[in-house]
Amino acid sequence: MASSASKPLSAAQAEELDDVFARARAAFAIIETYDQERVDRLIRAVAWAVANRSAFHRLVEMGIEESGLGDFGSRMNKRMKIRGVLRDALRSPSVGIIEEDRERGLVKYGKPVGVIGCVVPTTNPDLTPAGNAIYAIKARNVVVFSPHPRSQHTTLETVRLMREALVAEGAPADILQCITLPSLTASQEIMSRSDLVIATGGQGLVRAAYSSGTPAYGVGAGNATEFVDETADLQETARNCMLSKTSDFGSGCSADGNVLVPSSRYQGMLDALQSEGGYLATTDQRDALQRVMWDDEGHRLADTVAVSPQALAAAAGFSIPDDRRFILVEGDGIGEDKQFCKEKLTTLMAVHQYEGSFEDGVELAKRLYDIGGKGHSCGIASTDDAHIDYFARHMPVSRIMVRQPNSKANAGSFTNGMPMTSSMGCGTWGGNITSENVALRHYMNTTWVSRTIAEDRPTDEELFGDFYDATLEETGSVR
C-alpha cells in the first residue's frame, strides 16, 4: 500500500478531480435549498433507476463479467437491499425539525454535511453507490464516488443511470459524480477534499480514510461466526448458515466463516450442513485448500476470493459434485497460526467443536474474535433467552443475529429491525468510530435548539446516595 500511495496524481487525474469538486460544490449549493418533499421524490427516482429488474440485471451481469467475482442469483437479490434503504430513508425526516422533546425543551434540526467521498468496493459496484446515493440525497448532500479499478465501468454505469434520473426531475446531475481515472492515490485525494468519507472495503482503505484528515465512517474486518448451543434446531441453523455462506459466493464480510458447536452436537451439525449442500473436505483436501487460500505468511490470496465451491476445489486440485453449494472443513484449532478460524471471503466454512459448558463455548468464541473480526458480527442459534442474553453481554461484536442468516440479516432485512445499509461500523473493537449500521443519521449534521425548562437539579442526597456527608459541606469543617 505504501508504494501505491506514494505515486502522485497524474495531470489528467488532478484535472478531473479539480473539475469534479468544483461541480460538486455548485450542485451542493442547489440541493441544500431543497425541501423534504423534493428530496423524497429524488431518492425514489434514483432508487428506481437502478433497482428495477431490467437495469439491475444488466448491472449485475456487467459487474461479474468485469471483476470476475460473484454469483448472479445472489447479486440480483441485492436490489431488495436498495428497496430497504429507500424504505428507511422515506420513513425519517431530514429537513428542518427532525426530532422534538418538549419535556426536555429540545428541538433538533437536520442539516447536510456537504460533499461526501464514497469509496466503492469491487464486490458491490452497484449496490454501494445506490445505497449511498439514497441516504446522501435524503440528507441534501452530494457524492463523489471513487470506484474500484477492477469494477469501475459498472460503478460508472450505475452512477450514470442515477444522474439521468436526477436530470429528469430537474435536479443537477452533479449531485452524484464518479471519477473515471481511479487509483488508490485518487481515492485518497477524494477523501482529503470531501467533508465526510464513507469507506467500504479492506482495512488498508479504511486506515487511509481515517488518516485522510476528513471525518470518516469505515468498516472493520469481518469474520462472521455462528454459535450453536444445546437448544438449537440444527437443520434450521444449517440452512441459515448455507444461506449466509453462499450469498454472492461468500464475498461479504458477513458471510458465515465459522460455526462453533458443542461437542455433543458436532456430528449432527456436520450432517445437517451436508444436507444443505455442504461438501465435507478430507484432511488432505483441507491442507490443499489452505495452500490456495493463504500464502506462507497467512495473507489471503485473491484468486480464490468469491468463487464457486467447484472453482475453489479445482484450484486446490480436487473436484466436488455440481450440486454442492459450499465446502466444509473441520476446524484445526483457534490461534494466529490456524488459518481456517480467520475470514474466508469465499464459499468455505470451518466447523469447530467446543467442550464443556455453554460458557466455555463463549470463551472460545471470544478467543476466535481476538484472532479476527472483532467488533463486526456474529450469530447465535439458540432458543434459550438466558443464553442469548449471556452471549450478548460477553461477545465483543456490534451486532448479533438470533436464528437468522448473518449475511442476509445484519445489514438489515425485511424481517428484522436492523437499519438497512451496505456499511457496518465495528466500534472501537474494529478501529471504527461507530458500532452502528451506517444509515441516514450518519449522513447528517444536527443542530440542537434548547429552551429553558423547570429546574432539574437533584439534591446532593439523591446524587451521592450513601456517600453524602452533610458535615463535609460545612464551611471550614475540613482541616
SULSULMO-V137851 format. One record per residue. N is the residue number from 0. RES is the residue in one letter. SS is DSSP state (@ for helix, = for strand, . for the rest). D_FIRST is the distance of its C-alpha to the first C-alpha in whole Angstrom. Layout:
BEGIN
N & RES & SS & D_FIRST
N & RES & SS & D_FIRST
END
This chain:
BEGIN
0 & M & . & 0
1 & A & @ & 4
2 & S & @ & 6
3 & S & @ & 5
4 & A & @ & 6
5 & S & . & 9
6 & K & . & 10
7 & P & . & 14
8 & L & . & 15
9 & S & . & 18
10 & A & @ & 21
11 & A & @ & 22
12 & Q & @ & 19
13 & A & @ & 20
14 & E & @ & 24
15 & E & @ & 23
16 & L & @ & 21
17 & D & @ & 24
18 & D & @ & 27
19 & V & @ & 25
20 & F & @ & 25
21 & A & @ & 29
22 & R & @ & 30
23 & A & @ & 28
24 & R & @ & 30
25 & A & @ & 33
26 & A & @ & 33
27 & F & @ & 33
28 & A & @ & 36
29 & I & @ & 38
30 & I & @ & 36
31 & E & . & 37
32 & T & . & 40
33 & Y & . & 41
34 & D & . & 43
35 & Q & @ & 42
36 & E & @ & 44
37 & R & @ & 42
38 & V & @ & 39
39 & D & @ & 40
40 & R & @ & 41
41 & L & @ & 38
42 & I & @ & 36
43 & R & @ & 39
44 & A & @ & 38
45 & V & @ & 34
46 & A & @ & 34
47 & W & @ & 37
48 & A & @ & 36
49 & V & @ & 33
50 & A & @ & 34
51 & N & . & 38
52 & R & @ & 38
53 & S & @ & 38
54 & A & @ & 35
55 & F & @ & 33
56 & H & @ & 34
57 & R & @ & 33
58 & L & @ & 29
59 & V & @ & 29
60 & E & @ & 30
61 & M & @ & 28
62 & G & @ & 25
63 & I & @ & 25
64 & E & @ & 26
65 & E & @ & 23
66 & S & @ & 20
67 & G & . & 23
68 & L & . & 22
69 & G & . & 25
70 & D & . & 28
71 & F & @ & 31
72 & G & @ & 33
73 & S & @ & 31
74 & R & @ & 29
75 & M & @ & 32
76 & N & @ & 33
77 & K & . & 30
78 & R & @ & 33
79 & M & @ & 35
80 & K & @ & 32
81 & I & @ & 32
82 & R & @ & 36
83 & G & @ & 35
84 & V & @ & 33
85 & L & @ & 35
86 & R & @ & 38
87 & D & @ & 36
88 & A & @ & 36
89 & L & @ & 39
90 & R & . & 41
91 & S & . & 39
92 & P & . & 41
93 & S & . & 38
94 & V & . & 40
95 & G & = & 43
96 & I & = & 44
97 & I & = & 42
98 & E & = & 43
99 & E & = & 46
100 & D & = & 48
101 & R & . & 51
102 & E & . & 52
103 & R & . & 50
104 & G & . & 50
105 & L & = & 47
106 & V & = & 45
107 & K & = & 42
108 & Y & = & 41
109 & G & = & 38
110 & K & = & 36
111 & P & = & 33
112 & V & . & 29
113 & G & . & 29
114 & V & = & 26
115 & I & = & 23
116 & G & = & 20
117 & C & = & 19
118 & V & = & 16
119 & V & . & 17
120 & P & . & 16
121 & T & @ & 17
122 & T & @ & 20
123 & N & @ & 22
124 & P & . & 22
125 & D & . & 25
126 & L & @ & 26
127 & T & @ & 23
128 & P & @ & 24
129 & A & @ & 28
130 & G & @ & 28
131 & N & @ & 26
132 & A & @ & 28
133 & I & @ & 31
134 & Y & @ & 30
135 & A & @ & 29
136 & I & @ & 32
137 & K & @ & 34
138 & A & . & 33
139 & R & . & 34
140 & N & . & 30
141 & V & = & 28
142 & V & = & 25
143 & V & = & 22
144 & F & = & 20
145 & S & = & 17
146 & P & . & 17
147 & H & . & 15
148 & P & @ & 15
149 & R & @ & 16
150 & S & @ & 19
151 & Q & @ & 19
152 & H & @ & 23
153 & T & @ & 24
154 & T & @ & 23
155 & L & @ & 24
156 & E & @ & 28
157 & T & @ & 28
158 & V & @ & 27
159 & R & @ & 30
160 & L & @ & 32
161 & M & @ & 32
162 & R & @ & 32
163 & E & @ & 36
164 & A & @ & 37
165 & L & @ & 36
166 & V & @ & 38
167 & A & @ & 41
168 & E & . & 42
169 & G & . & 42
170 & A & . & 38
171 & P & . & 36
172 & A & @ & 33
173 & D & @ & 31
174 & I & @ & 31
175 & L & = & 28
176 & Q & = & 26
177 & C & = & 23
178 & I & . & 21
179 & T & . & 21
180 & L & . & 18
181 & P & . & 15
182 & S & . & 11
183 & L & @ & 8
184 & T & @ & 10
185 & A & @ & 13
186 & S & @ & 13
187 & Q & @ & 12
188 & E & @ & 15
189 & I & @ & 17
190 & M & @ & 16
191 & S & @ & 17
192 & R & @ & 20
193 & S & . & 21
194 & D & . & 24
195 & L & = & 22
196 & V & = & 19
197 & I & = & 19
198 & A & = & 16
199 & T & . & 17
200 & G & . & 14
201 & G & . & 11
202 & Q & @ & 11
203 & G & @ & 7
204 & L & @ & 9
205 & V & @ & 12
206 & R & @ & 11
207 & A & @ & 10
208 & A & @ & 13
209 & Y & @ & 15
210 & S & . & 14
211 & S & . & 15
212 & G & . & 18
213 & T & . & 20
214 & P & . & 21
215 & A & = & 19
216 & Y & = & 20
217 & G & = & 17
218 & V & . & 18
219 & G & . & 17
220 & A & . & 17
221 & G & . & 20
222 & N & . & 23
223 & A & . & 26
224 & T & = & 29
225 & E & = & 33
226 & F & = & 35
227 & V & = & 38
228 & D & . & 42
229 & E & . & 45
230 & T & . & 46
231 & A & . & 44
232 & D & . & 45
233 & L & @ & 43
234 & Q & @ & 44
235 & E & @ & 42
236 & T & @ & 39
237 & A & @ & 38
238 & R & @ & 39
239 & N & @ & 36
240 & C & @ & 34
241 & M & @ & 34
242 & L & @ & 34
243 & S & @ & 31
244 & K & @ & 29
245 & T & @ & 30
246 & S & @ & 29
247 & D & @ & 27
248 & F & @ & 26
249 & G & @ & 25
250 & S & . & 22
251 & G & . & 22
252 & C & . & 21
253 & S & . & 25
254 & A & . & 26
255 & D & . & 28
256 & G & . & 26
257 & N & = & 29
258 & V & = & 33
259 & L & = & 34
260 & V & = & 38
261 & P & = & 41
262 & S & @ & 42
263 & S & @ & 46
264 & R & @ & 44
265 & Y & @ & 41
266 & Q & @ & 43
267 & G & @ & 44
268 & M & @ & 41
269 & L & @ & 40
270 & D & @ & 43
271 & A & @ & 42
272 & L & @ & 39
273 & Q & @ & 40
274 & S & @ & 43
275 & E & . & 40
276 & G & . & 38
277 & G & = & 36
278 & Y & = & 36
279 & L & = & 37
280 & A & . & 35
281 & T & . & 36
282 & T & @ & 35
283 & D & @ & 34
284 & Q & @ & 33
285 & R & @ & 31
286 & D & @ & 29
287 & A & @ & 29
288 & L & @ & 27
289 & Q & @ & 25
290 & R & @ & 24
291 & V & @ & 22
292 & M & @ & 21
293 & W & = & 19
294 & D & . & 18
295 & D & . & 19
296 & E & . & 17
297 & G & . & 17
298 & H & . & 14
299 & R & = & 15
300 & L & . & 16
301 & A & @ & 15
302 & D & @ & 19
303 & T & @ & 21
304 & V & . & 19
305 & A & . & 22
306 & V & . & 25
307 & S & . & 28
308 & P & @ & 30
309 & Q & @ & 32
310 & A & @ & 29
311 & L & @ & 27
312 & A & @ & 30
313 & A & @ & 30
314 & A & @ & 27
315 & A & . & 28
316 & G & . & 31
317 & F & . & 34
318 & S & . & 35
319 & I & . & 36
320 & P & . & 39
321 & D & . & 38
322 & D & . & 39
323 & R & . & 37
324 & R & . & 34
325 & F & = & 32
326 & I & = & 32
327 & L & = & 33
328 & V & = & 32
329 & E & = & 34
330 & G & . & 32
331 & D & . & 32
332 & G & . & 31
333 & I & . & 29
334 & G & . & 26
335 & E & . & 23
336 & D & . & 24
337 & K & . & 25
338 & Q & @ & 23
339 & F & @ & 25
340 & C & @ & 25
341 & K & . & 22
342 & E & . & 20
343 & K & . & 21
344 & L & . & 20
345 & T & . & 23
346 & T & . & 27
347 & L & = & 27
348 & M & = & 29
349 & A & = & 30
350 & V & = & 33
351 & H & = & 34
352 & Q & = & 37
353 & Y & = & 38
354 & E & . & 41
355 & G & . & 44
356 & S & . & 44
357 & F & @ & 42
358 & E & @ & 41
359 & D & @ & 40
360 & G & @ & 38
361 & V & @ & 36
362 & E & @ & 35
363 & L & @ & 33
364 & A & @ & 31
365 & K & @ & 30
366 & R & @ & 29
367 & L & @ & 27
368 & Y & @ & 25
369 & D & @ & 24
370 & I & @ & 22
371 & G & . & 21
372 & G & . & 21
373 & K & . & 23
374 & G & = & 24
375 & H & = & 24
376 & S & = & 27
377 & C & = & 29
378 & G & = & 33
379 & I & = & 36
380 & A & = & 39
381 & S & . & 42
382 & T & . & 45
383 & D & . & 46
384 & D & @ & 45
385 & A & @ & 46
386 & H & @ & 43
387 & I & @ & 41
388 & D & @ & 41
389 & Y & @ & 40
390 & F & @ & 37
391 & A & @ & 36
392 & R & @ & 37
393 & H & @ & 35
394 & M & . & 32
395 & P & . & 29
396 & V & = & 28
397 & S & = & 28
398 & R & = & 30
399 & I & = & 33
400 & M & = & 34
401 & V & = & 38
402 & R & . & 39
403 & Q & . & 37
404 & P & . & 34
405 & N & @ & 31
406 & S & @ & 28
407 & K & @ & 31
408 & A & @ & 32
409 & N & . & 30
410 & A & . & 29
411 & G & . & 32
412 & S & . & 35
413 & F & . & 39
414 & T & . & 40
415 & N & . & 38
416 & G & . & 38
417 & M & . & 34
418 & P & . & 33
419 & M & . & 31
420 & T & . & 28
421 & S & . & 24
422 & S & . & 22
423 & M & = & 23
424 & G & . & 23
425 & C & . & 23
426 & G & . & 24
427 & T & @ & 23
428 & W & @ & 23
429 & G & @ & 20
430 & G & . & 18
431 & N & . & 20
432 & I & . & 23
433 & T & . & 25
434 & S & . & 26
435 & E & . & 28
436 & N & = & 27
437 & V & . & 26
438 & A & . & 29
439 & L & @ & 31
440 & R & @ & 32
441 & H & @ & 28
442 & Y & @ & 28
443 & M & = & 31
444 & N & = & 32
445 & T & = & 36
446 & T & = & 39
447 & W & = & 41
448 & V & = & 45
449 & S & = & 47
450 & R & . & 51
451 & T & . & 53
452 & I & . & 54
453 & A & . & 57
454 & E & . & 56
455 & D & . & 54
456 & R & . & 55
457 & P & . & 55
458 & T & . & 58
459 & D & @ & 56
460 & E & @ & 58
461 & E & @ & 56
462 & L & @ & 53
463 & F & @ & 53
464 & G & @ & 55
465 & D & @ & 57
466 & F & @ & 55
467 & Y & . & 57
468 & D & . & 60
469 & A & @ & 62
470 & T & @ & 64
471 & L & @ & 60
472 & E & @ & 60
473 & E & . & 64
474 & T & . & 64
475 & G & . & 64
476 & S & . & 64
477 & V & . & 61
478 & R & . & 62
END
